[in-house]
């Protein structure tokens, strides 16, 4: 089985859980991105591509300002959920692997090319392809940081958070950016914290860490800040 097939099977299997996670999200990132694009006169637009659009998280916020919205994803299950959830006119769904789609797409085909948290945007060649098929703008959105008061202290920074800086190096200054930050909090039990890290630290060390963090309490309010960055390239 090829790596691509493994990835496809993973996302097909994860699709329903992913849709639930998206639905439970407390951030207003889709509407905030929409409002920023309108303020910057990137929207309204005629043709809009949502590349690796998954279950269509950004459709409800953006579609009203687009004449022709195309969502592309290589996961059939993701697309099925998107189609079942978003029944609007002017909306097209394409089941296609990214490299194939880019190869088959003509120059300057879409006024705006948008891609959020795209796991397959991993080379300068692919980024150049996005620039090629865009007529006016390419907009790339990623999470660049998520910090809390309990867990991130002991976890490594995910590699995908570093991709945005790599894109900037490839673009050599020909871009602009906008940050979106959101705060949330939830109560975490000491028992959950101990269970979460039980495979990462010796018991005595983990117990001391938990005692220091929770003091005499069985629960602690964990405050989290998540930051997205929107990269805008004008063609």
LUMKEDO-544964 format. One record per residue (C-alpha): residue number from 1; residue in three letters; x negated, y negated, z. Coordinates in pm, 1 decimal, padded with zeros to 6 digits, always signed. Each point is the difference from the previous one (the first is absolute). Layout:
N
   num   residu          u          v          w
   NUM      ALA          X          Y          Z
...
END
This chain:
235
   num   residu          u          v          w
     1      UNK   +00000.0   +00000.0   +00000.0
     2      UNK   -00135.9   -00342.6   -00097.8
     3      UNK   -00046.4   -00284.0   +00246.9
     4      UNK   +00277.0   -00191.1   -00177.8
     5      UNK   +00242.2   +00289.5   +00044.2
     6      UNK   -00092.0   +00026.0   +00367.1
     7      UNK   +00069.8   -00370.9   +00041.5
     8      UNK   +00330.8   +00030.1   -00181.7
     9      UNK   +00110.2   +00292.0   +00217.8
    10      UNK   -00098.6   -00192.1   +00312.3
    11      UNK   +00203.7   -00306.3   -00092.4
    12      UNK   +00296.9   +00208.1   -00112.7
    13      UNK   -00004.7   +00177.0   +00336.0
    14      UNK   -00048.3   -00323.2   +00192.3
    15      UNK   +00257.8   -00202.3   -00193.7
    16      UNK   +00297.8   +00030.5   +00235.4
    17      UNK   -00205.7   -00071.3   +00311.2
    18      UNK   -00167.2   -00290.6   -00179.6
    19      UNK   +00339.0   -00147.3   -00091.4
    20      UNK   +00110.2   +00025.9   +00364.1
    21      UNK   -00318.4   -00173.6   +00117.0
    22      UNK   +00056.3   -00280.0   -00250.8
    23      UNK   +00361.7   -00038.4   +00110.6
    24      UNK   -00103.8   -00025.0   +00365.6
    25      UNK   -00269.7   -00260.5   -00064.6
    26      UNK   +00049.7   -00314.4   +00206.3
    27      UNK   -00198.6   -00228.9   -00231.0
    28      UNK   +00162.7   -00227.9   -00255.1
    29      UNK   -00283.4   +00041.8   -00249.5
    30      UNK   +00218.6   +00060.5   -00311.5
    31      UNK   +00200.8   -00319.4   +00052.3
    32      UNK   -00307.6   -00196.8   +00104.4
    33      UNK   -00189.6   +00107.1   -00311.8
    34      UNK   +00301.4   -00091.9   -00212.1
    35      UNK   +00028.5   -00343.7   +00161.6
    36      UNK   -00370.4   -00066.7   -00050.1
    37      UNK   +00013.9   +00103.6   -00366.6
    38      UNK   +00295.9   -00233.1   -00052.5
    39      UNK   -00180.9   -00285.9   +00175.3
    40      UNK   -00302.0   +00058.1   -00225.6
    41      UNK   +00220.0   +00007.9   -00314.4
    42      UNK   -00103.0   +00358.0   -00073.1
    43      UNK   +00367.2   +00089.1   +00032.2
    44      UNK   +00248.3   -00016.0   -00169.1
    45      UNK   -00142.9   +00196.8   -00290.0
    46      UNK   +00115.3   +00207.8   -00293.0
    47      UNK   -00185.9   +00332.8   +00022.4
    48      UNK   -00125.1   +00132.6   +00334.8
    49      UNK   -00197.0   +00321.9   +00054.5
    50      UNK   -00001.8   +00167.0   +00342.7
    51      UNK   -00291.3   +00242.4   -00042.9
    52      UNK   -00012.6   +00292.8   +00244.3
    53      UNK   +00328.1   -00138.7   +00130.3
    54      UNK   +00094.6   +00310.4   +00198.0
    55      UNK   +00352.1   -00012.8   +00140.5
    56      UNK   +00055.4   -00357.7   -00115.4
    57      UNK   -00057.1   -00196.7   +00319.2
    58      UNK   -00039.7   -00330.9   -00185.0
    59      UNK   +00294.2   +00035.3   -00239.0
    60      UNK   +00274.3   -00160.9   +00214.6
    61      UNK   -00208.9   -00308.0   +00076.3
    62      UNK   -00141.2   -00061.6   -00348.2
    63      UNK   +00252.5   +00127.6   -00256.6
    64      UNK   +00225.8   -00306.9   +00008.9
    65      UNK   -00283.1   -00207.7   -00148.0
    66      UNK   -00096.2   +00248.8   -00271.0
    67      UNK   +00172.5   +00069.8   -00331.9
    68      UNK   -00165.9   +00337.6   -00059.5
    69      UNK   -00142.8   +00191.2   +00299.6
    70      UNK   -00200.9   +00319.0   -00066.7
    71      UNK   -00111.4   +00230.0   +00282.0
    72      UNK   -00262.9   +00263.5   -00078.3
    73      UNK   -00104.8   +00284.3   +00229.3
    74      UNK   -00151.7   +00344.5   -00049.0
    75      UNK   +00209.9   +00161.9   +00274.1
    76      UNK   +00327.5   +00132.2   -00136.2
    77      UNK   +00147.2   +00021.2   +00350.1
    78      UNK   -00093.2   -00360.0   +00077.8
    79      UNK   +00167.4   -00115.3   -00319.9
    80      UNK   +00311.8   +00202.5   +00072.6
    81      UNK   +00035.1   -00167.7   +00338.8
    82      UNK   -00056.3   -00339.8   -00163.5
    83      UNK   +00268.2   +00069.6   -00260.5
    84      UNK   +00248.4   +00126.1   +00258.9
    85      UNK   -00063.7   -00298.8   +00225.2
    86      UNK   -00017.4   -00282.4   -00252.7
    87      UNK   +00279.7   +00008.9   -00255.1
    88      UNK   -00039.5   -00332.8   -00174.7
    89      UNK   +00009.7   -00120.9   -00360.3
    90      UNK   -00320.3   -00124.3   -00164.1
    91      UNK   -00192.0   +00272.6   +00181.5
    92      UNK   -00202.4   +00275.2   -00167.0
    93      UNK   -00175.5   +00294.5   +00166.4
    94      UNK   -00291.3   +00179.0   -00165.9
    95      UNK   -00144.9   +00329.6   +00123.8
    96      UNK   -00359.4   -00017.4   -00120.3
    97      UNK   -00353.3   +00041.4   +00127.4
    98      UNK   -00173.4   -00336.0   +00025.3
    99      UNK   -00286.7   +00067.0   -00242.9
   100      UNK   +00240.0   +00130.3   -00265.1
   101      UNK   +00233.6   -00294.9   +00045.5
   102      UNK   -00282.6   -00250.8   -00034.0
   103      UNK   -00134.0   +00171.2   -00310.3
   104      UNK   +00343.0   -00014.3   -00164.5
   105      UNK   +00076.0   -00362.2   +00092.4
   106      UNK   -00073.2   -00282.1   -00243.0
   107      UNK   -00198.6   -00313.2   +00081.6
   108      UNK   +00192.8   -00275.3   +00184.1
   109      UNK   +00308.7   +00223.0   +00026.5
   110      UNK   +00123.2   -00128.1   +00339.3
   111      UNK   +00016.9   -00360.0   +00113.8
   112      UNK   -00074.6   +00104.0   +00358.4
   113      UNK   -00180.6   +00319.7   +00102.3
   114      UNK   +00056.3   +00071.8   +00369.2
   115      UNK   -00145.3   +00286.0   +00204.1
   116      UNK   +00034.9   +00048.7   +00376.0
   117      UNK   -00215.0   +00244.1   +00197.8
   118      UNK   -00095.5   +00184.4   -00317.9
   119      UNK   -00215.1   +00300.7   +00102.3
   120      UNK   -00122.5   +00046.5   -00358.2
   121      UNK   -00136.3   -00352.0   -00053.6
   122      UNK   -00355.9   +00107.9   +00068.2
   123      UNK   -00220.2   -00116.2   -00287.6
   124      UNK   -00089.3   -00314.0   -00190.2
   125      UNK   +00117.1   +00170.5   -00318.6
   126      UNK   +00350.6   +00046.3   +00142.2
   127      UNK   +00008.1   -00359.4   +00122.8
   128      UNK   -00102.2   -00118.4   -00346.1
   129      UNK   +00284.1   +00205.0   -00146.1
   130      UNK   +00246.8   -00181.3   +00224.5
   131      UNK   -00142.0   -00329.5   -00123.8
   132      UNK   +00029.3   +00119.4   -00359.6
   133      UNK   +00369.3   +00089.6   +00015.7
   134      UNK   +00096.4   -00320.1   +00187.2
   135      UNK   +00115.2   -00307.4   -00187.4
   136      UNK   +00003.4   -00253.9   +00283.8
   137      UNK   -00095.9   +00141.8   +00341.7
   138      UNK   -00129.9   +00306.3   +00181.6
   139      UNK   +00102.9   +00018.6   +00366.8
   140      UNK   -00154.8   +00263.1   +00228.1
   141      UNK   +00117.6   +00050.1   +00357.4
   142      UNK   -00177.0   +00201.2   +00268.0
   143      UNK   -00020.5   +00034.7   +00375.9
   144      UNK   -00340.5   -00132.9   +00103.5
   145      UNK   +00026.4   +00027.9   +00378.2
   146      UNK   +00213.1   +00149.5   +00274.5
   147      UNK   -00100.8   -00058.1   +00360.3
   148      UNK   +00163.0   +00098.8   +00325.2
   149      UNK   -00097.8   +00004.6   +00366.1
   150      UNK   -00024.9   +00376.8   +00047.3
   151      UNK   -00074.0   +00213.5   -00304.0
   152      UNK   -00206.6   -00208.1   -00242.6
   153      UNK   -00269.7   -00042.0   +00265.4
   154      UNK   -00092.1   +00365.7   -00050.1
   155      UNK   +00077.0   +00058.9   -00368.3
   156      UNK   -00213.5   -00055.5   -00307.7
   157      UNK   +00103.4   -00261.1   -00253.9
   158      UNK   +00172.9   +00175.1   -00293.2
   159      UNK   -00199.8   -00019.4   -00322.2
   160      UNK   +00300.9   -00125.9   -00196.4
   161      UNK   +00002.0   -00321.5   +00204.9
   162      UNK   -00330.2   -00090.6   -00164.5
   163      UNK   +00124.6   +00025.2   -00357.7
   164      UNK   +00117.0   -00359.9   -00019.1
   165      UNK   -00352.9   -00130.3   +00053.5
   166      UNK   -00120.3   +00232.9   -00274.5
   167      UNK   +00261.6   -00137.2   -00241.4
   168      UNK   -00120.9   -00351.4   +00076.5
   169      UNK   -00357.7   +00096.1   -00082.4
   170      UNK   +00112.3   +00143.9   -00332.8
   171      UNK   +00198.6   -00316.0   -00080.9
   172      UNK   -00294.3   -00230.9   +00076.0
   173      UNK   +00204.1   -00281.1   +00153.2
   174      UNK   +00275.7   -00014.2   -00261.9
   175      UNK   +00289.9   +00045.8   +00240.1
   176      UNK   +00189.7   -00148.7   +00292.1
   177      UNK   +00140.7   +00164.9   +00309.6
   178      UNK   +00275.6   -00027.1   +00257.9
   179      UNK   +00016.0   +00168.1   +00340.9
   180      UNK   +00314.0   +00127.7   +00172.3
   181      UNK   -00023.4   +00099.3   +00367.8
   182      UNK   +00262.5   +00163.3   +00221.1
   183      UNK   +00012.1   +00070.0   +00372.1
   184      UNK   +00187.2   +00277.6   +00175.9
   185      UNK   -00009.8   +00181.8   +00331.6
   186      UNK   +00114.4   +00328.0   +00150.5
   187      UNK   -00034.3   +00175.2   +00332.3
   188      UNK   -00251.2   +00288.2   -00000.3
   189      UNK   -00013.7   +00258.2   +00276.9
   190      UNK   -00327.8   +00104.1   +00154.4
   191      UNK   +00095.9   +00361.5   -00068.7
   192      UNK   +00041.8   -00071.3   -00371.6
   193      UNK   -00334.9   -00182.2   -00010.0
   194      UNK   -00176.4   +00297.1   +00161.7
   195      UNK   +00162.2   +00244.4   -00241.6
   196      UNK   -00081.6   -00217.7   -00301.2
   197      UNK   -00373.6   -00003.3   +00071.2
   198      UNK   -00038.4   +00341.8   +00164.9
   199      UNK   -00205.5   +00137.6   -00291.3
   200      UNK   -00224.6   -00307.6   -00021.9
   201      UNK   -00146.7   -00032.9   +00348.9
   202      UNK   -00104.0   +00230.8   +00285.9
   203      UNK   +00278.1   +00017.0   +00257.0
   204      UNK   -00183.1   -00189.8   +00275.2
   205      UNK   -00102.1   -00280.4   -00236.6
   206      UNK   +00350.0   -00028.7   -00144.8
   207      UNK   +00153.3   -00008.0   +00346.7
   208      UNK   -00228.9   -00289.1   +00099.3
   209      UNK   +00086.3   -00190.6   -00319.0
   210      UNK   +00370.5   +00046.0   +00069.2
   211      UNK   -00037.1   -00102.1   +00364.5
   212      UNK   -00182.8   -00318.4   -00101.0
   213      UNK   +00264.0   -00090.9   -00259.6
   214      UNK   +00314.6   +00091.9   +00190.6
   215      UNK   -00125.9   -00078.7   +00353.0
   216      UNK   +00269.4   +00124.8   +00239.6
   217      UNK   +00273.1   -00000.7   -00264.6
   218      UNK   +00148.9   +00295.3   -00186.8
   219      UNK   +00084.6   -00221.5   -00300.5
   220      UNK   -00159.9   -00298.9   -00171.2
   221      UNK   +00130.8   -00249.3   -00253.5
   222      UNK   -00206.8   +00042.4   -00315.5
   223      UNK   -00010.6   -00310.8   -00219.6
   224      UNK   -00084.3   +00048.4   -00367.3
   225      UNK   -00093.4   -00243.2   -00277.6
   226      UNK   +00004.2   +00116.9   -00361.4
   227      UNK   -00141.2   -00217.4   -00278.1
   228      UNK   +00068.5   +00029.5   -00372.4
   229      UNK   -00194.2   -00181.3   -00269.4
   230      UNK   +00143.9   -00090.9   -00337.7
   231      UNK   -00255.0   -00040.8   -00278.3
   232      UNK   +00119.1   -00211.0   -00294.7
   233      UNK   -00182.7   -00006.7   -00332.6
   234      UNK   +00124.6   -00238.3   -00265.7
   235      UNK   -00052.3   +00122.5   -00355.7
END
